[in-house]
Amino acid sequence: MDNTNTSPGSSSNVSPTKPQQQSEAYGYPKHEIGFGNSHSVPVPLYSQDIWSGQSDNPAGQFLGSNNLNALSLTRNSNPILDAYAGFQSHEVAEKSGMYSNINWYQSSGILNMGNQCSFGNESMLGSSNIAQMAMTQSGSQNLLDSLLKKDPRVTTKIFEGVYNFLFEVMNDSNGHHLFAKLILSCSDNQLHRIVAMIALNVRLLINTSVSRYGSKSVQRLIKVLEKSPLIDIVIAALSSGFEELMTNRSGSLVILKCLNLNNEKNQKLYETAINHCIPLAQNEKGCIYLNEFITNSKTPYREKLIAAISSKSKFLSQDPSGNFVVQHILGLHNPNFSERICLELRDLYVQLSLQKGGSHVVEKCLNSSGMVHVVTVLLEYEKLCQVARDQYGNYVIQTALKSTKRAKSPLHQMLVSKLLKNPNELMFGFGKKVLGLIHNGIPLE
């Protein structure tokens, strides 16, 4: 293809315009973060019956108490949660160091929170005060400094202060730094409580994942839980909002972070991806993030996902966004899938060659192991010169000439002979480019 001449159909490696990175503003508007318009009572992933010993505050949030056992689950709950059913409430209480409100305030005086604030000061005891501190620059830094002391009593106080405002802190420009460090210091029980909160507030988790700072918080939580059975619950929650997450830059990064986990943990995610791949491929942003998902996915689910997309390649190749996904799969140079797509499209090559997006798909096919299928169809088309004169089709013909010559295929000379049978037909429109390529010598690049 002549790189010195550009036209609407000239780039065989075209990719959709990537959406602009999210604003570097200090924070996000409420509607983007999700809290302003979220349901007053988010639909939980699991019913509250599965959490033994729970308590609810007036706002309906899942909260801890001195006898909370977030790990004790009923045997008839979701199978992925059965692993946690053996924990007993007294074991949780011992491990977590949780206190009733009275004990909480009585014990506060022995803990120093750093140079500028102390839990000995009763004005700082309320959980809302700790959360407010976490969402200011100086307060967040003070709390971070306190965590560095690695005193479990300090960690517990900060955890309890943040827990009731978990999603707000995760979404905050200052609070997300504290959340990232806090989960590294949390006990197993505290991590269970965080996951319990997520399981009962899936809508808030999805809203958090599509925000700038919330996405970072969720990614860090995934990293901390990657070797824990708790990750199964987080994956299930994220899978329930897969399509929404995969049409958002921040949300897609959360999903891609999950792909670092082993396949057993990601089975639910891959199954959801296969079920949603076609509508995602048709989305202007989703097609970009789906391509990234394909690139980062692992065997055998990668092959299953590509197979699902390839089976719809005839439809997707004619879609303004879907054609980029088909191009991406052809660009992976997997002979099995390239061959499958080229056979699927054999009745559409001429039609696709005259379309902006479709012409790029045909060019990818010509540069794949399925080249013969395309050229054979082009040679059978009586009005091939019309394709050569088209604003998009001329690039398909140029690519066909180059790929057949590079492969030293006998189809090359057959193609040249057919085009030069009536050379005057190439003297008009974009046909001049094809004629010039033949007369000037076709390069082997």
Buried (B, 14 or more C-beta within 10 A) or exposed (E): BBEEEEEEBBBBEBBBEEEEEBEEEEBBEEEBBBBEEBEEEBEBBBEEEBBBBBEEEEEEBBBBBBBBBBBBBEEEBBEBBBBBBEBEBEBBBEBBBBBEEEEBBEBBEEBBBBEEBBBEEEEBBEBEBBBBBBBBEEBBBBBBBBBEBEBBBBBBBBBBBBBBBBBBBBBBBBBBBBBBBBBEBBBBBBBBBBBBBBBBBBBBBBBBBBBBBBBBBBBBBBBBBBEBBBBBBBBBBBBBBBBBBBBBBBBBBBBBBBBBBEBEBBBBBBBBBBEBBBBBBBBEBBBBBBBBBBEBBBEEBBBBBBBBBBBBBBBBBBBEBBBBBBBBBBBEEBEEBBBBBBEBBBEBBBEBBBBEBBBBBBBBBBBBBBBBBBBEBBBEBEEBBBBBBBBBBBBBBBBBBBBBBBEEBEBBEBBBEBBBEEEEBBEEBBBBBBBEBBEEEBEEE
